Each structure stands twice: as C-alpha cells, then as structure tokens.
Amino acid sequence: MPGQISQEDSVTVSNLNSSVRIPFFSRVMTPNPRLRRSRSTFASNMAANGVVCSSKTNEQNGKRSLNEVNGKLNITSEPLKNGQVLGTNNIPPKKKPEKSKESFEEVPLYTAMMTYLGFYLLMFLGYLNQLFFTPKVARERNRDGYVPLFDRFESFYLRYVYRRVRDCWNQPIASVPGAEVVLKDRVTQDYGWTFEYTGSYTKCLNLGSYNYLGFAQEEGPCADASVEAIGTYGCAMCSSVQELGTHPLIVELEKTTARFLGVEDAIVFGMGFATNALNLPSLVSPGCLVLSDEKNHASLILGLRLSGATIKVFRHNNVRSLEKLLRDAVVYGQPRTRRPWKKILIVVEGVFSMEGSIVHLPEIIHLKKKYKAYLYLDEAHSIGALGENGRGVLDYYGCDPNDVDILMGTFTKSFGSAGGYIGGSKHLVNHLRVNSHADCYASAMSPPIAQQIITTMKIIMGEDGTLDGKRRILQLARNTRYFRQRLKQIGVIIYGNDDSPVVPLLVYMFSKIGAVVRTLKARSIATVGVGFPATPLMEGRIRFCLSAAHTKEQLDKALEVIEEISDTLGLRYSQKPRYKGEIVYGAEDELE
C-alpha cells in the first residue's frame, strides 16, 4: 500500500553503542583485514563504527527506502540513476535566512591581474637588489660541507620583499591594548634593514588587538584582583602543574571554566598555542583520521602533524565536502589494509581568525553523530565574543555542549589574559592530566594571570552582582554589526559573518597593504595588515578587530578615514548594491 514499507525489502540499521559510550581516547575499532572495495567492506567498516547494516534494499520506481535508523522509524526516498543514489547528502535542511550573514565576494578580474603583476614586479626588483647590493645581515662563514641553515627562498623573501613593508608589522607598544593604544615611534635610514627609536609616542585608536570584551585594562576589578594575587602567591610558580606548580587559583579557574562552558570538567594551560600543539598528540595517533578545515590555525596544524595521524583537509566551512570525506572514510577505511580507522576526528574553529567566518556548527554536529566521529572545536576567537551569554559559538547556535567531544579555547582574547583550556567529560580531562605534554613539562599558569581570568569570567556570568558582563557582550555585538554594515555601504569587500568581530578588508595588492597601514597610522589608527604567505597571494587584507571598549564616535572616526582612503587608494572593489539609507547604531533588524 502507498506509504508502507515491506519488512523484507528494507535496510535495517541499528546502533550498537546506544547503551555504552566508549571514552574518546581509548576507542579502537575492530580490525578487519584483507577486505577490498565491496559490499562486505562497507558493512564491516560501518559495524566498526557501531552500525550494522543488512544488505536488503527496496528499489521501486527509482527510489530507495530506509526502514529503521538507531532504533527509530525513518523513511527517506532518493532518486536512483543507473543504480546509483543521487543526492546522498542527508543533512537536514537549515532554515534559510532572509539574508545571508556570510559574504565572500570574488575579486574582480582586473584587480586579480594587477595583484599578480605587482607581486612579480616586487620579486623581479628583489632579485636585482640581491644581485647588485650586499644585504646588511650576518652570513654563515666557515661552513663548507654543511647545508644552509635557512631556506633559500624564505631568506630571499624576507630580505627583499617583506623588508619593503617591514615597518607595518611588529610595531612596539607602550600601553595596555585597550580601546586606544600608544605606539613607540621608530624610523629607518636604510630602507627597512634596521630601525631606530625616536623617543616619541603616538596614541592611536586600537583596531588590531583581540580585546573583544575590553578587559585589557590597567585599572578596575580585574587589575585589582591580579595585584592582590601577586601579593599572595607571587608572580610565578616556577614548576609544572604535576610537580609543585599547582596553586589554589588554578583549581578554582578549572572549576569556574567548566561551569562557564557547561561541561563536567576542564583543564587549563599557560599558553594558548601550546594548548593545541601539545594536546592533540595525546588525543590522536597513527591509525587515526583527522578531517581538518583548510583555514584552521597554525597551532592546530602543528599539533596534528606531531600526532602522526592521517590528515585530510576539507574546503572551508563546506559541509558537503566534509561529508564526502566522512563517507569515504567509513566505507573504505585505511589505505592499503582497508582496516577501519581507530578514530575519526573533525577539527574546526568557532570563528576563523583570518576569514571572520563562523563555523556551521549545527550541520557539523549532525554529521558527527551520523558517522560516529568525534568533534574538536577551537573557540579561541569565539569564546566570550559570541552568543547571548558570551559562551561562544555553542551559545550562538543554542547547541548542547555535550554534543562536542573536545572544547578548546584561549584566554588571550576576550578575557584579556593568557593561556588556554580544554573542556569536556571528566574522563577526557583526567586522561589529559596524565598524558598531556603541556601539563607534564610546561610551567604552571602564573597566579595573577589565573586571577585575571577568574575575575573576568565571573563578570561575564554576572556572578559579581553587576550587569557589566551583559553590557560588554551587547556593546561588542552592536559595534560589530554597525562597523560591518558601514563598510559594506562604503563599497569595500569584507569577508566573514555579520556577527563576527574579526573584519577582514580585502585590499589584494601587496603594495596597498603597506599603503593602508601607513596611512591609517598617520591618521592615528592602529591596525594589522596580512599578506602572503599568511594568506593566499590573491587575498591580501587589512584585519580589523572590534572591541566592546570602542565607542560609536571612535568607530565613526575610523570609518570616515577608511572611506577617504578608499577613494585615494582605490579600495572600492565591491560590485554588490549598496544600502543608501542611514545605518542606525544598535538596530536589531537586518538591512534589506
């Protein structure tokens, strides 16, 4: 009868892990050697992931039916052509917003040609410079028979290409990185080989620091509490946590972090970069598969390389690309042997620091559950900066923290401090306490650093008895929306999500990166330029980082200067229609 499925013509799928949850770090799939690409290979690999499939299918009128999934009735119909299923992506359709919140506008053809031409011209001039002028750097001597210590092209690029714009990077500061920052002035007399300090200072609007919630302050409750911690515990413990470095503030910080994230337990480390680089090798090993977003941070890439696991990269924030890799991993297993992978781990970031985009977390969680994989979420730039309660991308989407196996983040951005954390199940955290190199060998977090984080986290949660945390979260959201909408109105190309406080402004040409940074500094605005090799050659950019400490007047000042130099330097690349009306600061509705 219509709408019914025959019992003998159906595929039955049941989950073997529904009653017992195997710990992440100890789960090993059942070996299945000497299997080839066949139906038995698919079934064995699915069984190793906790799924058993029968081989009976119903193919009537070009459609396939699925009777039971994980013990629940599930009916799906997909068209067949030549015996193959079309449209295998079973991700539930996401409600399409009235207006997309993400923008990645393509570069105009003329600009692309000029960008390549300009870069090759710089390279050509660099080779001429190298041929006729002796570089003012130290040379290796008496090293006959030894290979050079430095890569030849890297040395050339640093000396003859990067040196031309070296004054735009590594600018020393002489203040806290608040809404404004004081830069130490310096000059060069030899075209960037060396710099000299002039003894003067320039106060600039700070659009380059990750001070998202404005807690990088030299006064206030956070500073007062940190000073008191120095008087009680000193500046440093001079030992690792597992030896003599544990102090009460670390214990309190770990409990507060777990409560803030909504997980069972958390562990903290003294360095954010090392939190990724030194903990990932404790979680995956050879025989494991890691699916990594192509825009993931260098700390994640380094940690995965150190682990020895097999790494496959999927296209940035592309759920279909991720599912294809997941499906192939389950069906085919490991290369050559076709044995199932020990673990399959998906690694993504909450807010991608170079792109300003926000991870499509609900869809990735769905795939993670569907294929029985694990999920590692790096919230370095999203924790504190996203969500109604400032609890990151999980709060932003309203997802359950228990759906993410490993929650990682840093304290160097929204909390105005240093270090990192990993949160999750108590079993996971106990494993890291024993096996993590960052916990065994690295020095314990400094007491004033830990106290700074505790104070800021309690302010964000409202445990200090004030609404200061809520006010900062709302102020950051307003600043982000207003700044991005005004930039779109100017006609420049910006990347990322409308709710992301990281705002990349595309300038493309290498020479324009230096011109924009120097012009903004001359107008008392400090920002960061990013170019090759940190970004693709075709995507040179200026990266603005917004803060709750910024006022509307300060943002208007910056936007006025940006609009002025957009005409002078030719930055109005966007071909999208511009909104002609007035953009109201703090308006909740999206502009049509």
C-alpha positions in Angstrom: 0.0 0.0 0.0 1.1 3.6 -0.5 3.2 4.9 2.4 4.1 1.5 3.7 7.5 -0.3 3.5 7.8 -4.0 3.2 9.8 -5.6 6.0 11.8 -7.9 3.7 12.5 -5.1 1.2 14.1 -2.7 3.7 17.5 -1.8 5.1 17.7 -2.1 8.9 20.3 -0.1 10.7 20.9 -0.4 14.5 23.4 1.4 16.8 25.5 -1.0 19.0 26.8 1.9 21.1 23.5 3.2 22.3 23.9 1.8 25.8 27.7 2.2 26.4 29.7 5.3 25.5 33.4 4.4 24.9 35.9 7.0 26.0 37.4 9.1 23.2 41.0 8.3 23.9 40.6 4.5 24.3 38.2 3.7 21.5 39.7 1.3 18.9 37.7 -0.1 16.1 37.6 -3.8 15.4 40.3 -4.8 12.8 39.0 -6.2 9.6 42.0 -7.2 7.3 42.0 -8.5 3.7 38.9 -6.7 2.7 38.5 -5.0 -0.6 36.1 -2.4 -2.1 33.0 -4.5 -1.8 29.7 -4.6 0.0 31.3 -6.6 2.7 33.9 -3.8 3.2 31.2 -1.2 3.7 29.3 -3.4 6.1 32.4 -4.2 8.2 33.5 -0.6 8.4 30.0 0.5 9.4 30.0 -2.2 12.1 33.3 -1.0 13.4 31.7 2.4 13.9 28.9 0.9 15.9 26.5 0.5 13.0 25.2 -2.8 11.5 23.6 -2.8 8.0 21.7 -5.5 6.3 22.0 -5.9 2.6 18.4 -5.8 1.6 17.2 -2.7 -0.1 14.0 -1.6 -1.7 14.4 -0.1 -5.1 11.0 0.7 -6.6 10.3 3.4 -9.2 13.9 4.6 -8.9 13.7 5.2 -5.1 15.4 3.7 -2.1 13.8 3.3 1.4 15.4 3.2 4.8 13.3 1.5 7.4 15.0 2.0 10.8 17.9 4.1 12.0 19.2 3.9 15.5 16.1 2.2 16.6 13.8 4.9 15.1 11.5 4.7 12.1 13.0 6.8 9.3 11.7 6.9 5.8 13.8 8.6 3.1 13.4 8.5 -0.7 16.2 9.4 -3.0 16.2 9.2 -6.8 18.3 6.5 -8.5 20.0 6.7 -11.8 21.9 3.7 -13.3 21.8 2.0 -9.9 23.4 4.9 -8.0 21.9 7.1 -5.4 21.6 10.8 -6.3 21.7 13.4 -3.6 23.3 11.4 -0.8 23.6 14.3 1.5 21.0 13.7 4.2 21.8 16.9 6.2 18.5 18.3 7.5 17.7 21.4 5.6 18.7 24.5 7.5 16.1 27.3 7.6 17.3 29.8 5.0 17.7 33.2 6.5 16.1 36.1 4.7 19.5 37.5 4.1 22.8 35.6 4.2 25.1 36.5 7.1 28.3 35.5 5.4 30.0 37.2 2.5 33.0 36.1 0.4 32.8 38.3 -2.7 35.2 37.3 -5.5 38.0 39.6 -6.7 37.4 41.5 -9.9 39.4 40.1 -12.9 41.3 43.4 -13.4 42.3 43.6 -9.7 43.5 39.9 -9.9 45.7 40.7 -12.9 47.2 43.8 -11.2 47.8 41.9 -8.0 49.9 39.2 -9.8 51.7 41.7 -11.9 52.6 43.8 -8.8 53.9 40.8 -6.9 56.0 39.6 -9.7 57.4 43.1 -10.2 58.4 43.1 -6.5 60.1 39.7 -6.9 62.0 41.0 -10.0 63.2 44.1 -8.2 64.2 41.9 -5.3 66.4 39.7 -7.5 68.0 42.8 -9.0 68.7 44.2 -5.5 70.2 40.9 -4.4 72.5 40.9 -7.5 73.9 44.4 -7.1 73.7 45.1 -3.3 75.1 43.3 -0.4 72.5 42.6 2.3 73.1 44.1 5.7 72.7 40.7 7.5 75.0 38.2 9.1 76.3 35.5 6.8 77.3 31.9 7.5 81.1 31.5 7.4 83.4 28.6 7.5 80.5 26.2 6.9 82.0 24.2 4.0 80.3 20.9 3.6 77.2 22.0 5.6 73.8 22.7 4.1 72.4 26.2 4.7 70.5 26.6 8.0 67.8 28.7 6.3 65.6 28.0 3.3 66.9 29.9 0.3 63.6 31.3 -1.0 62.5 32.2 2.6 65.6 34.2 3.2 65.2 36.0 -0.1 61.6 36.8 0.5 62.2 38.2 4.0 65.2 40.3 2.8 63.9 41.7 -0.4 60.1 41.6 -0.4 58.9 41.6 3.2 61.6 44.2 4.1 59.9 46.8 1.9 56.8 46.8 4.2 58.5 45.7 7.4 57.6 48.9 9.2 54.0 47.9 9.1 54.5 44.9 11.3 55.9 44.2 14.8 55.2 47.7 16.0 56.1 48.1 19.7 53.5 49.5 22.0 53.9 51.3 25.4 50.4 50.8 26.9 47.7 48.3 27.5 45.9 47.3 24.3 42.6 48.9 25.2 40.3 51.0 23.0 43.4 53.1 22.3 47.0 52.1 22.3 50.3 54.0 22.5 52.8 53.2 19.8 56.6 53.8 20.1 57.7 55.8 17.0 60.6 54.4 15.0 62.4 55.3 11.8 64.6 53.6 9.3 67.5 55.1 7.4 68.4 52.1 5.3 65.1 51.0 3.8 63.9 48.6 6.4 67.1 46.8 7.3 67.3 48.4 10.8 65.1 50.7 12.9 65.8 53.4 15.4 63.5 54.7 18.1 62.9 58.4 18.1 61.8 58.7 21.7 58.3 60.0 20.8 55.0 58.2 21.1 51.7 58.2 19.1 48.3 57.5 20.6 46.1 55.6 18.2 42.7 54.0 18.0 43.3 50.3 18.5 41.7 48.2 15.8 44.3 45.5 15.8 44.1 43.7 19.2 41.9 40.8 20.2 40.5 42.7 23.2 36.9 41.7 22.3 35.2 42.4 25.6 37.5 45.3 26.7 39.0 43.6 29.7 42.6 44.6 28.9 42.6 47.4 31.3 45.2 48.9 33.7 42.6 49.6 36.4 39.3 48.1 37.6 38.3 45.0 39.4 40.4 42.7 37.2 43.6 44.6 37.7 43.0 45.0 41.5 42.4 41.2 41.9 45.5 40.4 39.9 47.7 42.7 42.0 46.3 41.1 45.2 47.1 37.6 43.8 50.7 38.7 43.3 50.9 39.7 46.9 49.5 36.3 48.0 51.1 33.8 45.6 53.9 35.7 43.8 54.5 36.2 40.1 55.2 32.6 39.1 55.2 29.0 40.5 58.5 28.0 38.6 57.3 24.4 38.2 54.9 22.3 36.2 51.4 21.5 37.5 52.2 17.9 38.1 55.2 18.7 40.4 55.0 21.8 42.6 53.1 24.2 40.4 49.5 23.7 41.4 48.1 26.6 43.4 44.5 27.2 44.6 43.8 29.7 41.8 44.4 27.1 39.1 42.0 24.7 40.9 39.4 27.5 41.1 40.0 28.5 37.5 39.4 25.0 36.2 36.1 24.7 38.2 35.0 28.1 37.0 35.8 27.3 33.4 33.9 24.0 33.5 30.9 25.8 34.9 31.2 28.6 32.4 31.3 26.1 29.5 28.6 23.8 30.9 30.8 20.7 30.9 31.9 18.2 33.5 35.5 19.3 33.9 38.2 21.5 32.3 42.0 21.7 32.4 43.9 24.9 31.8 47.4 25.6 30.4 49.8 28.5 30.4 49.9 29.1 26.6 47.1 29.1 24.1 49.2 27.9 21.1 50.6 25.0 23.1 47.1 24.0 24.2 46.5 22.8 20.6 50.1 21.9 19.6 50.8 19.7 22.7 47.4 18.2 23.4 46.3 16.9 20.0 49.1 14.3 20.0 47.6 13.0 23.3 44.2 12.5 21.6 45.0 11.0 18.2 47.9 8.8 16.9 48.9 6.8 13.8 45.9 4.9 12.6 43.5 7.8 13.3 42.0 10.0 10.7 41.6 13.8 11.2 39.4 15.9 9.0 40.6 19.5 9.2 39.1 22.7 7.8 41.5 24.3 5.3 41.5 27.6 7.2 42.4 26.1 10.6 45.1 27.9 12.8 48.8 27.0 12.6 48.6 25.6 16.2 46.1 23.0 15.1 48.1 22.1 12.0 51.3 21.7 14.1 49.6 19.6 16.7 48.1 17.3 14.1 51.4 16.8 12.3 53.1 15.9 15.6 50.4 13.3 16.3 51.3 11.2 13.3 47.6 10.8 12.4 46.4 10.9 8.8 45.1 14.3 7.9 42.6 15.2 5.2 41.5 18.7 4.5 38.0 19.8 3.6 37.0 23.1 2.0 36.5 26.0 4.3 33.1 25.7 6.1 31.8 23.4 3.4 29.6 20.7 5.0 29.2 18.7 1.8 33.0 18.5 1.3 33.2 17.2 4.9 30.5 14.6 4.5 32.2 13.2 1.4 35.4 12.7 3.3 33.5 11.1 6.2 31.6 8.8 4.0 34.7 7.7 2.1 36.5 7.1 5.5 33.7 4.9 6.7 33.3 2.9 3.5 37.0 2.4 2.5 38.8 2.6 5.8 42.6 2.9 5.9 44.7 2.9 2.7 46.1 -0.4 1.5 44.9 -2.5 4.5 41.2 -1.2 4.4 41.1 -1.7 8.1 38.7 0.7 9.9 40.2 3.9 11.4 40.9 3.8 15.1 39.2 7.2 15.4 37.8 9.8 13.1 38.2 13.4 14.5 36.7 16.6 12.9 38.7 19.7 13.8 37.2 23.2 13.3 37.3 26.7 14.8 34.4 28.7 16.2 35.5 32.0 14.5 38.2 31.7 11.9 40.7 34.4 12.7 41.7 35.3 9.1 38.4 34.9 7.4 36.0 36.3 10.0 33.6 33.4 9.3 31.7 31.4 11.9 31.6 27.6 11.8 28.4 25.9 10.6 28.2 24.0 13.9 24.7 22.5 13.8 25.4 20.8 10.5 28.8 19.6 11.6 27.3 18.2 14.8 24.7 16.3 12.7 27.4 14.8 10.6 29.5 13.9 13.7 26.5 11.9 15.1 25.6 10.4 11.8 29.0 8.9 11.1 30.0 8.3 14.8 33.0 10.7 14.6 34.5 13.0 17.2 34.5 16.8 17.2 37.3 19.1 18.3 36.1 22.8 18.5 38.7 25.6 18.8 36.9 28.6 20.3 39.9 30.9 20.6 38.2 33.8 18.9 34.6 32.9 19.7 34.5 32.3 23.4 33.3 35.5 25.1 32.8 37.2 21.7 29.7 35.3 20.5 26.4 34.3 22.0 23.8 36.0 24.2 25.7 35.0 27.3 29.2 35.2 25.8 29.8 31.5 25.9 31.0 31.1 22.3 29.6 29.5 19.2 27.7 26.9 21.1 25.8 29.7 22.8 25.4 31.5 19.5 23.6 28.5 17.9 22.0 27.2 21.0 23.8 23.8 20.8 24.3 21.4 23.7 28.0 21.5 24.9 27.8 17.7 25.4 27.5 17.3 21.6 31.1 18.5 21.2 33.7 16.0 22.5 36.6 18.4 23.0 36.0 22.1 23.7 39.2 24.1 23.4 39.7 27.9 23.8 42.2 30.5 24.8 42.2 33.2 27.5 44.3 35.6 25.4 41.4 37.3 23.6 38.1 38.0 25.4 39.5 37.5 28.8 42.4 39.9 28.4 44.9 37.4 29.9 47.0 34.4 28.6 46.7 30.6 28.4 44.2 28.1 27.1 41.8 25.4 28.2 40.2 22.1 27.2 36.8 21.2 28.5 34.7 18.0 28.2 34.0 14.9 30.1 35.8 14.1 33.3 37.2 11.0 31.7 38.8 13.1 28.9 40.3 15.7 31.3 41.7 13.0 33.6 43.4 11.5 30.5 45.0 14.8 29.6 46.2 15.4 33.2 48.3 12.2 32.9 49.3 12.2 29.2 49.5 15.9 28.0 52.9 17.3 27.5 51.6 20.7 28.1 50.6 19.6 31.6 53.7 17.5 32.4 56.5 19.7 31.2 55.3 23.3 30.8 55.4 25.7 33.6 52.1 26.3 35.5 50.0 29.3 34.8 51.1 32.4 36.7 48.8 33.3 39.7 48.0 36.9 38.5 47.1 35.5 35.1 44.8 32.9 36.6 43.2 35.5 38.8 42.6 37.9 35.8 40.7 35.1 34.0 38.6 34.1 37.1 37.5 37.7 37.6 36.6 38.4 34.0 34.7 35.1 33.7 32.7 35.8 36.8 31.9 39.3 35.4 30.7 37.7 32.2 28.5 35.2 34.1 27.1 38.0 36.3 28.5 36.4 39.5 30.0 39.7 40.6 26.4 41.1 41.1 26.5 43.6 38.3 25.4 43.7 34.6 28.8 44.8 33.3 29.3 41.4 31.5 26.0 41.7 29.7 26.7 45.3 28.8 30.1 44.4 27.3 28.6 41.5 25.2 25.8 43.7 23.9 28.2 46.5 23.1 30.5 44.2 21.1 27.6 42.9 19.1 26.4 46.4 18.3 29.9 47.6 17.3 30.3 44.5 15.1 27.1 44.9 13.2 27.4 48.7 12.8 31.0 48.6 11.6 30.4 45.8 9.1 27.3 47.5 7.7 29.1 50.8 7.3 32.0 49.1 5.5 29.5 47.5 3.0 28.0 50.9 2.5 31.4 52.3 1.6 31.8 49.7 -1.1 34.8 47.8 0.1 35.0 44.0 0.1 34.9 42.4 3.5 34.9 38.7 4.4 33.1 36.7 7.1 29.9 36.7 9.1 28.0 39.8 10.0 28.2 38.8 13.7 32.0 38.1 13.7 34.1 40.8 15.5 37.0 39.8 13.1 36.6 42.0 10.0 39.0 41.4 7.1 39.0 44.2 4.5 40.4 43.0 1.2 43.0 45.2 -0.5 44.6 42.4 -2.6 47.8 44.2 -3.8 50.9 43.8 -1.7 51.8 47.4 -2.1 48.4 48.5 -0.9 48.7 46.6 2.4 51.6 48.8 3.3 50.0 52.0 2.0 46.8 51.4 4.0 48.6 50.6 7.3 50.9 53.6 7.0 48.0 55.9 6.1 45.9 54.7 9.0 48.8 55.1 11.4 49.4 58.7 10.1 45.7 59.3 11.0 46.2 57.8 14.5 44.5 54.4 13.7 46.5 51.3 14.6 45.6 48.1 12.6 47.1 44.9 11.2 47.9 44.1 7.6 48.1 40.5 6.5 49.6 39.2 3.2 51.4 36.3 1.6 52.3 33.7 2.9 50.0 34.2 5.9 47.1 34.5 3.4 46.8 33.4 -0.3 48.6 35.7 -2.7 45.3 36.9 -4.1 43.8 37.8 -0.7 45.9 40.5 0.9 43.9 42.2 3.6 43.7 44.6 6.5 42.2 42.9 9.5 40.1 44.9 12.0 39.3 43.5 15.4 36.5 45.2 17.2 36.1 45.6 20.9 33.3 46.4 23.5 35.7 49.2 24.6 35.1 51.1 21.4 32.5 53.8 21.3 30.4 54.8 18.3 32.3 58.0 18.0 35.6 56.1 17.7 34.2 53.8 15.1 32.8 56.7 13.1 36.2 58.3 13.1 37.8 55.2 11.7 35.1 54.7 9.1 35.5 58.3 7.9 39.2 57.7 7.4 38.6 54.4 5.7 36.1 55.9 3.3 38.6 58.7 2.5 41.5 56.4 1.7 39.1 54.0 -0.3 38.9 56.8 -2.9 42.6 57.7 -2.7 44.0 54.2 -2.9 41.2 52.6 -4.9 39.7 50.1 -2.4 36.0 50.2 -3.6 36.2 46.8 -5.2 32.7 45.6 -4.2 30.2 45.1 -7.0 27.2 44.5 -4.7 24.4 47.0 -4.4 24.9 49.5 -1.6 22.4 50.5 1.0 21.7 54.2 0.6 19.8 54.9 3.8 21.2 55.8 7.3 22.6 52.9 9.3 21.3 53.2 12.9 23.7 52.2 15.6 22.3 49.3 17.7 19.5 48.5 15.3 18.4 44.8 15.6 16.9 44.4 12.1 19.0 43.5 9.2 19.2 45.9 6.3 17.5 44.8 3.1 
